[in-house]
Amino acid sequence: SDAHFVVVQKPAGLPVQADKTGDPSVLDVITAQWGSEGITQFPGLPHRLDRPVTGALLLTRTAEALAAINMLFSRHAVRKTYWAIVSGVPAASGVWKHRLIQDPKTHKAYVARPEQEATDAELQFECLAQGDRYALLKLEPKGGSFHQMRAQCAAAGHPIKGDVKYGARRGEPDRSIALHARSLEFRHPFSGARQFIEAPAPSTPLWKALLSKAGLVNGVSP
């Protein structure tokens, strides 16, 4: 954290902001922990992570910081990297391109039909490790469409482990999905210094096994 931003490691199952369940949210935790001392403006949310997703979440502490980071996001000047465990045997690397449309009734994203208006979505992927049934992918989305990575992985035939909403065979006991916001990289809008933030991956046996196979120890290159 600094005077402008707070980056937290979000666990699975915790919504970023209040929803209809009434469960505690990241914003509740942040405001309870920091109170009025550290945050001069109600925490801003320049980007979000879905409830079952883990990893690095950036929040702003002032209105000026929120406007500045929103500008960076709009210019695609924030590099977001994700890790995902997916079903099947994907290619070594490539780019998936789809046209996505959001259905508010099902709260889900779909690949649009040719006649439908839709948002172009592009997802660069690299296979870091391949197991018997699952692969570990590095994902870099272009843009930030609703459920983009979840929908695109499923559309490519490789649904994210645990993501039954998008075609996974079974869910996880804690209702998490194997999608992890690994890192954020950007130039600090006020100091100009390069910011690079990494969030350690989940420590479940499958995550550990695939990270080890990829040559990553505790999620860090040796």
KAKA-V111964 format. One record per pair of residues at least 6 apart in sequence whose C-alpha atoms are under 8 Angstrom apart, sorted by the first residue. I is the first residue (numbers start at 1). J is the second residue. D is the distance in Angstrom with one decimal. If there is no record, write none. Layout:
BEGIN
{{I,J,D} {I,J,D}}
END
This chain:
BEGIN
{{1,7,6.2} {3,38,7.9} {3,61,7.0} {4,60,5.9} {4,61,5.2} {4,62,6.2} {4,65,5.6} {5,58,7.0} {5,59,5.8} {5,60,4.5} {5,61,5.5} {5,65,7.2} {6,58,6.0} {6,59,5.2} {6,60,6.1} {6,61,7.0} {7,56,6.5} {7,57,5.5} {7,58,4.5} {7,59,6.1} {8,55,7.9} {8,56,5.8} {8,57,5.4} {8,58,6.7} {9,54,7.2} {9,55,5.0} {9,56,4.8} {9,57,6.3} {9,199,6.3} {10,26,7.5} {10,53,7.8} {10,54,5.3} {10,55,5.2} {10,56,6.3} {10,57,6.4} {11,53,7.2} {11,54,4.9} {11,55,6.8} {12,51,6.2} {12,52,4.7} {12,53,5.2} {12,54,5.0} {12,175,8.0} {12,176,5.5} {12,177,7.9} {13,51,5.3} {13,52,5.1} {13,53,7.5} {13,174,7.3} {13,175,7.0} {13,176,6.4} {14,23,7.9} {14,24,7.1} {14,25,5.7} {14,26,6.6} {14,51,5.6} {14,52,7.4} {15,23,7.7} {15,24,7.4} {15,25,4.9} {15,26,6.3} {15,50,7.0} {15,51,4.6} {16,25,5.3} {16,26,4.7} {16,27,6.4} {16,48,6.8} {16,49,6.8} {16,50,7.5} {16,51,6.9} {17,25,5.0} {17,26,6.1} {17,27,5.6} {17,28,7.6} {18,24,6.9} {18,25,5.6} {18,27,7.8} {27,43,7.0} {30,43,7.9} {31,39,8.0} {31,42,7.9} {31,43,7.7} {38,61,7.8} {39,61,5.1} {39,62,7.2} {40,61,6.1} {40,62,5.8} {41,61,5.6} {41,62,4.8} {41,63,6.3} {42,61,6.9} {42,62,7.5} {43,59,6.1} {43,60,5.5} {43,61,5.3} {43,62,7.3} {44,59,5.5} {44,60,4.7} {44,61,6.6} {44,62,7.4} {44,63,7.5} {44,66,6.0} {45,58,7.1} {45,59,5.2} {45,60,6.6} {45,66,7.5} {46,58,7.1} {46,59,6.6} {46,60,7.4} {46,66,6.4} {46,69,6.7} {46,70,5.8} {46,73,7.9} {47,57,7.5} {47,58,6.9} {47,59,7.9} {48,57,7.0} {49,57,7.1} {51,176,8.0} {52,175,6.5} {52,176,4.3} {52,177,5.5} {53,176,6.5} {53,177,6.1} {53,178,7.2} {53,179,5.5} {53,180,5.9} {53,181,7.5} {54,179,6.6} {54,180,4.8} {54,181,6.1} {54,202,7.8} {55,180,5.2} {55,181,4.3} {55,182,5.9} {55,183,7.9} {55,199,5.5} {55,200,7.4} {55,201,7.4} {56,181,5.5} {56,182,6.4} {56,183,6.4} {56,184,7.3} {56,197,7.5} {56,198,6.9} {56,199,5.4} {57,181,7.8} {60,66,5.5} {65,189,8.0} {68,189,6.3} {69,189,7.1} {72,78,6.1} {76,142,7.7} {76,143,7.1} {77,186,6.4} {77,187,8.0} {78,184,6.8} {78,185,5.7} {78,186,4.9} {78,187,8.0} {79,140,7.8} {79,183,8.0} {79,184,5.7} {79,185,5.0} {79,186,6.5} {80,140,6.1} {80,141,7.2} {80,181,7.6} {80,182,7.8} {80,183,5.9} {80,184,4.9} {80,185,6.7} {81,138,7.0} {81,139,5.8} {81,140,5.0} {81,141,7.6} {81,181,6.4} {81,182,5.5} {81,183,5.2} {81,184,6.6} {82,138,5.8} {82,139,5.0} {82,140,6.4} {82,179,7.0} {82,180,5.5} {82,181,4.5} {82,182,4.8} {82,183,6.8} {83,136,6.9} {83,137,5.6} {83,138,4.7} {83,139,6.0} {83,179,5.9} {83,180,5.1} {83,181,6.6} {83,182,6.1} {84,136,5.7} {84,137,5.2} {84,138,6.6} {84,139,7.3} {84,160,6.6} {84,178,5.5} {84,179,4.5} {84,180,6.2} {85,134,6.3} {85,135,5.5} {85,136,4.6} {85,137,6.3} {85,160,5.8} {85,161,5.8} {85,178,5.4} {85,179,6.8} {85,207,7.8} {86,134,5.5} {86,135,5.4} {86,136,6.5} {86,137,7.3} {86,153,7.7} {86,158,5.5} {86,159,5.5} {86,160,4.3} {86,161,5.3} {86,178,7.7} {87,133,6.1} {87,134,4.6} {87,135,6.4} {87,158,5.0} {87,159,5.8} {87,160,6.5} {87,161,6.5} {87,168,7.8} {88,133,5.7} {88,134,5.6} {88,135,6.8} {88,157,7.8} {88,158,5.9} {89,130,7.1} {89,133,7.6} {89,134,7.1} {89,135,6.5} {89,158,7.9} {90,127,7.1} {90,135,7.4} {90,158,7.1} {91,126,7.9} {91,127,7.0} {92,126,5.9} {92,127,5.1} {93,124,7.7} {93,125,5.4} {93,126,4.2} {93,127,6.0} {94,124,5.9} {94,125,5.6} {94,126,6.7} {95,122,6.8} {95,123,5.5} {95,124,4.3} {95,125,6.0} {96,122,5.8} {96,123,5.1} {96,124,6.4} {96,125,7.7} {96,152,7.1} {96,156,7.3} {97,120,7.4} {97,121,5.7} {97,122,4.6} {97,123,6.5} {97,152,7.9} {98,111,6.4} {98,120,6.1} {98,121,5.3} {98,122,6.6} {98,152,7.0} {99,111,5.6} {99,112,5.6} {99,118,5.6} {99,119,5.3} {99,120,4.6} {99,121,5.8} {100,109,6.3} {100,110,5.4} {100,111,4.6} {100,112,5.4} {100,118,5.4} {100,119,5.2} {100,120,6.4} {100,121,6.6} {100,145,7.9} {100,148,7.8} {101,109,5.5} {101,110,5.3} {101,111,6.3} {101,112,5.6} {101,117,7.6} {101,118,5.1} {101,119,6.4} {102,108,5.9} {102,109,4.4} {102,110,6.3} {102,146,7.0} {103,109,6.1} {103,110,7.5} {108,146,8.0} {108,147,7.1} {108,165,7.9} {109,146,6.6} {109,147,6.1} {109,148,7.4} {109,151,6.1} {110,151,6.6} {111,151,7.7} {111,155,7.4} {112,118,6.3} {119,145,7.4} {121,141,7.9} {121,142,6.8} {121,143,7.1} {121,145,6.9} {121,148,7.0} {122,141,6.1} {122,142,5.4} {122,143,7.6} {123,139,6.7} {123,140,5.9} {123,141,4.5} {123,142,6.1} {123,149,7.1} {123,152,7.4} {124,139,5.8} {124,140,5.1} {124,141,6.2} {124,142,7.9} {125,137,6.4} {125,138,5.5} {125,139,4.7} {125,140,6.5} {126,137,5.5} {126,138,5.1} {126,139,6.7} {127,135,6.9} {127,136,5.9} {127,137,4.5} {127,138,6.4} {128,135,7.6} {128,136,5.5} {128,137,5.6} {128,138,6.6} {128,214,5.5} {129,135,5.7} {129,136,5.1} {129,137,7.3} {129,210,5.9} {129,211,7.3} {129,213,5.9} {129,214,5.0} {130,136,6.4} {130,210,7.3} {130,213,7.9} {131,210,7.1} {135,210,7.5} {136,210,6.3} {136,211,7.7} {139,149,8.0} {141,148,7.8} {141,149,7.1} {150,159,7.0} {150,160,6.6} {150,163,7.8} {150,166,6.7} {151,166,6.5} {153,159,5.2} {153,160,6.7} {154,160,7.1} {154,166,5.9} {154,167,6.5} {159,166,6.3} {159,167,5.8} {159,168,5.6} {160,166,7.7} {160,168,6.5} {160,177,6.8} {160,178,6.1} {160,179,7.0} {161,168,5.9} {161,170,7.9} {161,171,7.6} {161,177,5.9} {161,178,5.4} {162,168,5.7} {162,169,7.4} {162,170,5.8} {162,171,4.1} {162,172,5.3} {162,175,7.3} {162,176,6.6} {162,177,4.6} {162,178,6.5} {163,170,7.6} {163,171,6.3} {163,176,7.8} {163,177,5.4} {163,178,7.8} {164,170,6.0} {164,171,5.8} {171,177,7.7} {180,201,6.8} {180,202,7.9} {181,199,7.2} {182,198,5.6} {182,199,5.3} {182,200,7.1} {182,201,7.2} {183,196,7.1} {183,197,5.4} {183,198,4.4} {183,199,6.2} {184,195,7.7} {184,196,5.8} {184,197,5.3} {184,198,6.8} {185,194,7.3} {185,195,5.5} {185,196,4.5} {185,197,6.5} {186,194,5.9} {186,195,5.3} {186,196,6.8} {187,193,5.5} {187,194,4.5} {187,195,5.8} {188,194,6.2} {188,195,6.3} {200,218,7.0} {200,219,6.0} {201,207,7.4} {201,218,7.3} {201,219,6.0} {208,218,7.5} {211,217,6.7} {211,218,7.5} {211,219,6.5} {215,221,6.7} {215,222,7.3} {216,222,6.5}}
END
